[in-house]
Amino acid sequence: MNAETDATHVGRAAILIVNGGETPKDDRWIRLCLDRIARYTDYPNYHIYLWNNRLGAPELEAWLLGQPQLTLLSAAAYERLHHPHRTPLQRLYHLAREEGAKYVVTLDSDAHPIRSDWLSFLVGRLNEGAALAGVWRDEMVPAIRPHVHPSCLCTTVDFIERYQLRFDFDNTHSQERTDTLAHFTWVAEAQGLPIHPLRRSNQRSFHYWMGGIYGDLIYHHVAASRERVVFHNSPKGFVQSDQHRQLRDETAELLFSQYDVYIEWLQGRAVESTFEQKMRQLMERAEDTRNLAWWLRRVRSGHLRAGLWQRIRAYVAAASKKHVLIARAMHWMRKLLHFVRPKRKVAVTFQLKPMVQSFGPQHLHPVAVHGWQVRPPDFVGIGAPKCGTSWWYVLMTDHPQIVPHRVNLTHPIHKETQYFLHFQYHSMNTEALDIYRNAFSAPLGTICGEFSVQYFLYPTLLEQLATAAPETKILVVLRNPIDRFISHWNHLITKRGKHLFGTLNQQQRYHYKTVSLYTEAMLHSFYGIGLSRLFEYFSHEQVLVLQFEQMVQSPETELARTYRFLGVDDRFHPKTYHQPVNQGCYLIPKPDADERARLAAYLKADVQRAAALCPEIDLSLWSDFIEIKGK
């Protein structure tokens, strides 16, 4: 294939690039990458899809928009990406596939071609039968076995779709340690498909990992804009990271100031003696000779000082999440410090804070400009309270295809907007409905929604929701209505009560607990009423009913069922299924057997109604209502 080949007779190649960095200086990497693609690509039918993670850089964005053959997608400032590289790659791939790409090339922003036939060569290997072609990483042995690395990985849409591969997570669920997109190689090898590796072709190297030329086609600097530079087969810690950062940064300056000489040195060509001497010094430093000069350089670099405290805090935070005892120890240590501090008498005032807050356009995060669509919610969870909905929402949003809503309040409940509660039985005009619809935005291939647990049984609310988002999917989570009621009543006393009881005398507090909070908690256990209203406005196909007890018993199965219902890949496995959310202690006594029987008799007719509306409800999971199952 040559440069004069008619573009209409060759398959479209999509080049996927994720740009990162935090400072204007980091922008030089993507500028160099795109400049070299434009200079060294003779393949006639290619298009660049670039995801920009560096927000707040208008000059860079304007420059990117001016590049030919480039589609820009951007991150949202309010979204925490599941992975800064994998997640954007999937979104870029989704768009490229929709626009007719036949070949897909991933390219790191600190990698670039050094020969004009690089893309023609890679595509040619695929046309000869290879499933994958690209940078062959074997430097990580034995930590990770050799694989084609995403710094330059070339494959076909047919291969990806045939084996249902994803960029944002390893859906093969390999038990071995993997790097980004390494599972592409594992699948190709398992299927006995050919792989064309671009092996490291340096004639000279200053480091076994960094500054690599592969197949005499691609240069990859490695970790150009990362804060920490620790390789999989290197000892972890600040010593390695700091040493690697110094080496990376100094060679980067040579790359940008003396590009041609630097590449020629790597390729083994003769260079000036002064440059040769610089590279020899770098090679010596890369050997990790810890003499006095080595330690002085580490201290002067500032990397160690800058990262040490951050590292300590991150370690403590991570340990607290993994180990309950550490978290409890930290909690009681804070309490102890508060206790031993000198106490000063101050006037205590209690401020009544609303539990939910209405929002308007001013409370919405700005929409990511490039590649995102504002649309009504794809899903809405409507309840019921104290049925594990916070836990389930965390598991749902662990999925890289589910993005958060745009609502930004002073004290936000992340999963909930509670928007319709503020309209009560009043009608909603077009402006009010549009505000709600505009609260949701997502890039192609992802979905966005909310989970407001008051919606299920709040009067007239389902009618308002159906007007605002008639096509949305509805999630309902139910729990044994007695257990749910007790948990809800206790929650209202312990959470809402702490904001109110300080202003009430003992008699007022008693009435508030036994009248207002008790009846509110009981209202949300009447599932039959809620379901009958729900099916007036939404079809059964739009509704997924889950049971808390089944979710606890089989979280993997029920979560996969939830993913399928929402239309996202159900092969994703969150990191944990059993992380407790919103657990608290009980301040009210739980009912004994006689008291439970009395509550069951009160709720029996409504449970029968709910079971008739949703036969999928398994009453054997609700021991107080098993006798209804046989009727």
Protein Blocks (a to p, Z undefined) as FASTA:
>chain_A
ZZklcfklpccdddddddedjbfklmmmmmmmmmmmmmmccbfbdcdddddfbghilklm
mmmmmpghiacddddfkbccfbfklmmmmmmmmmmmmnopabdcdddfkbccfbfklmmm
mmmmmmnopabgcdddfklpckbccdddfkbccddfklmmmnopafkbcfkopabdcdeh
klmmmmmmmnopacdddddfbfbdfbfkgopaehhlaccebjmlgmbdcdfkbcedjklm
mmmmmmmmmmmmmmmmmmmlmmmmmnopacdfklmmmmmmmmmmmnopacfklmmmmmmn
ommmmmmmmmmmmmmmmmmmmpmklmmmmmmmmmmmmmmpccdddddddddddfbdcddf
klpccddfbhpacdddfbdcfbdehihpmmmmmmmmmpmkbccdfbdcfbdcfkbgolmm
mnmmaccdfklmmmmmmmpccdehiacddddfklmmgghklmmmmmmmmmbccddddddf
klmmmmmmmmmmmmmmmmmmmmpcfklmmmmmmmmmmmmmmmmmmmmlmmmmmmmmbcfk
lpccddfklmmmmmmlmmmmmmmmnopafkbccfbfkbcehiacdfbdcddfklmmmmmm
mmmmmmmmmmmmmmmlcfklmmklmmmmmZZ
